[in-house]
Amino acid sequence: MYTSILVPYDGSAHSARALPVAAALAARTGASVQLAIVHDPSAYIPFVPGEVAIPVYDQELVQAHRDRDRHALDIAVAHLTQQGVKATGVLLDGTIVEALEEHLVAVGADLVIMTTHGRSGFARLRLGSVASEFLTRATVPVLLVRGAGSEHPDGDQPLPSGTLLCTLDGSEFAEAVLPHARTFAEATGLRMHLVAVTVPHAISMAPFGTEALLADDSALSAEEHVREEYLQRIAASCPPGTTVRAITDMSVPRGILDAAEDAACGAIAMATHGRGGFKRLVLGSVADEVLRHAHQPVLVYRPSPHAS
């Protein structure tokens, strides 16, 4: 179970979407919650135009932003405390990713909860920029939730319900997410659902040339059988009630997203930057696609680069 949850925050309605999720998890697990605002003057310091742009340091402007950040932090912490959550706040200095990475290591949090698709304040914390960079450095699982204004299948329910879809590809790298998926499933009451997606092999349609391709049905059937057996073996070490599904799709992200919708999954768990295994689930590009299009919260974990 979780003991310490870190929530990157900026005072906006978008980043505030992570607060009820953190509060609900803290209530279930007894974990403490720490909010972190990164104060980065380089994000708003103006530049003097010319042959060489020169930043203009404005002490009053910097202090005004610090005061605003501290005020937003104090309000959020007080709100969580009123709900019975053991909450604290910290104002960090530096660039967003580096400051969060260093602080995460220093405090030893078990989980990070952050929002995606922010548009102000912590605006660069969106997939393809700061969030994706942070995911490549985070040493603990990161739960990504949609910012305010996005569609939420569970409505006002802070925590997801139903099943937790875990993406696997046959590699130890991808399987590294399983312990964290189990912890999250236990904390939220979700049932685990293991899924593996493979792009079908293709053979040339002679005599029409190599441009014409046809799925190799025999190879496809054999691979489906192998994947099904693999998932069943993994499920045996998962909590009772874990289900499995082997999927063939020309697009791995689409296969994952469709499977999540079909099973009414409340959340998705996946490793990032995986290599090997069935060689179709190359998480990194796949993870980015899933994160951009999933309506559900996504639990992302970056295993050690030595995993294979």
N, C-alpha and C positions, 0 to 999 in steps of 0.2 A: 504494500500500500504506500501511498505518497506521504511524505513528511514535510516537504517544502516545495511550494509552487511559485515560480517566477513569472510575472506578467509585465511585459513591455507595455508602456502606457504613454499617452501624450495629452490626455484631457479631452480628446475629441469624442464624439458619439460613436465613431467607428471603432476606436480602440477600446471604448467602454463596453463593447459587446463581449469582450473576454471576461469582464468582471463577474457577471452572474454565473458563468461557467466555472470560474475559479472558486467562487463562493460555494457553489453546490458541491463541487468535488471536495473542498475543504470540510464541509459539513459531514460528508459521508466518510471521510478518511481521517479526520482530525489533523490534517496538514495545515501548516501556516502558509500565508500568502504574502509575497512581497511584490509591491509595484515598483517599477523602475522607469523613470523618465530620463532620457539622455538629452542633456543640454549641449547642443553643438552650434556655437556661434557662426560657424562657416555656412550654415544653412540659410542664414538671413543677413549676414554682414554685406552691406552694399559695396560695389566696386566703382572706382572713378574711371570713366572711359578715357581712352587715349591709345597711343601706340602700344602700351603695355598696361593692361588692366591692373589696378592696384586696389587691394581691399582697404576699406576705411573702418578702423576699429572705433566703435562708438560705445563708450563705457556705460552711458545711460541706457542705451538701447539693449545692451547685453544684460544689464541688471534688471531692466523691465521684463525681459523674457525669463530670466531666472526666477523673479518674483511670481510671474504668472505660472510657471511650471510648478513651483513650490506650492502655490495656492491650490492648483488643480490636484496635486498629489495629496495634500492634506485633506481635501474634501473627499476624495475617493477612499482614502484609508479610513476616515471617520465613518463613511457609509458602510464599508465592510465590517468595521468593528461593531457597529450598531446591530448587524446581523449575527453577531456572535462569532465572527471569523477572527482568528489571530492574524492581524494584518499589520504590515509595516510598509514604509515607503523610502525610497532612496533616489536622490538626484545625482546622476552620473555626468561627468564631463568627458567630452571627446566625440569621436565619430560614432555613429549608431552601432554598427556591427562590431567594431573593435571593443567599444565600451561594454556592450552586452555580453560579448564572448568572455572578456576578462572577469566581469562580475559573476557570470554564471559559474565559472570555475571557482571563484573565491567563496561563494555562498554554498556551493554544493547542492543546488536544487535538484529535485527528482524529475521535474516536468516544467516545461515552458508552455504557456498559453498565450498566443498572440492572434490578432486579427489580420485579415488580408483585404486587399483592395481599399486601403485607406486613401483619402483624397485631400487631407489637410494635416498640418502639424507633422505627424509621423508619416507623411504622405508617401515617402519613398519605400515604406514598409509594405511592399506589394510584390507579388510574384514577378520574377524577371529582374528584380533589382536587389534591394536590401534583404528582403525576406529570403529569397533564394540563396543569397550569399551567406546569410546567417545559418541556414539549414546545412550548408556544407561545413560549418564549423562547430555547430552545437554538439555537445558531448552527451546530451540526454534527449529523450523524445520531445518533440515539439508538436503541440496540438494547435492546428490552424483552424480558426473559425471565421465565418463571414462577418464583415463589418455591418454596422447598422444600415438599414435600407435595403439589404439583400434579402432574397427569398429564403425563409427558414421553414422547412417542412414540419418541424416540431412546434412552430408558433412561438409562444412565450416560454416553453419548457427549456430550461437552461441546458440540461444534459440530454444527449441523444438517447433514443429508445429503440428496441428491436434487436438488430444484429450488428456485429462489427465485422465488416469484410476485410480479410487479411490477404493481401496479394503475395503470392509465392511464385518462384520460378525454378525450384529444384536446387538452388544454391544455398550454401551456408550463409552467404551474405544476406540474401533476402530473408532467410529464416531467423536472422538476428533480431527481427522486429517482434517475434512471437512472445518472448517473455514480457515485453512492454505492452503488447496487445492483451495478454492475459491479465496484467495488472489493471489496465484501463477497463477491460471488460468486467473485471471483478468490482472495480470501484463504481462503475456506472450501471451494472446489472445487465449488460449486453451479452447476447449469445454469439459465440465466434462462428464465422462462416469463411472457410478457406477457399480461395479461388486461384487458379493458374490459367493463364491465357497464352496460347501459342498461335503464331501466324502459320498457316498451312504451307507445307512444301509445295513446289510447283515443278512440273516437267514440261518440256517442249512438246508442242503438238505437231510432230512431223506428219506430213511433209510441208507444213505451212510455215516453217521457219521458227526461229527462236523468239520472235516477237509474240507469238501465240502461245499462251501458257495454260495449263490445266492442272488442277489440284490432283496430287497423287493420293487417291483414295486409300490405297493399301497402307501407305506410310502414315496417312492421317489417322486411320483406325488404330494402328499400332501405337502411335504416339499418344493418342487419347487414352488408351488403356494404361500406358505407363504413367501418365500424369494422374489418372484416377487412383491407381494403386499408391503412388507417392503421396497424394493428399490424404488418403485413408490412413497411411502410416503416421503422418504428422498429426492427424486428428486424434489418434489413439493416445497421444501425450497431452492433449488439450482438455479443457473442462468438459464434463458430460454435456451432451446436446450439441456439440460442435458439428457443423455440417460442411460438406465439401461440394465443389463444382469445378469440373474441367471444361474449359471453353476454348473454342477455335474461332478466331476472328482475324480479319486482315489488318485490324488496328488494335494494338494492345490497350491503349487508353480507352478506346471506345468499348472494348470488351469488358474492361473493369467497370466503367461507368454504367453500362447496360446491366451488368450483373448486380451492381449496387441498387439500381432501380428495381430490377426484377425481384430481389430478395427483400425489398423495403428496408435496406440497411440504414441505420442511424448514423454510422460513421465508417470511415475507411482507415486501415492501418497499412503502412508500407515502408520499406526501406528506401533509401535514396542513393543513387550512384552505384547500383549493383551491376555486376558483370558476370557472365558465365551462366551456368545452369541451362535452361532451355534456350538461352541466347536470344530470345525474342523480348523478354522482359528486361530491357536495359533501363533500369530505373535511373532517373536523372532527367532525361528528356521525357520519359513516360510519366514520371512523378510530377513534373512541371505541368504537363497536359492535364493530368487528373486533378491537380490542385486548382488549376484555372477554371475547370468546368464542373467540378463536383459541387452539389448543393449541400452535401453533408460535411461536418467537420472531418478533418484528415489528420491522423496521428502519424507523424513522420519521424523516422529514426535513421541516423547516419551511423552505420556500423564501422568498426575499425577498418582502415584500408587494407589490413592484412587478411580480412575475411575473404573467402573465395566462394 
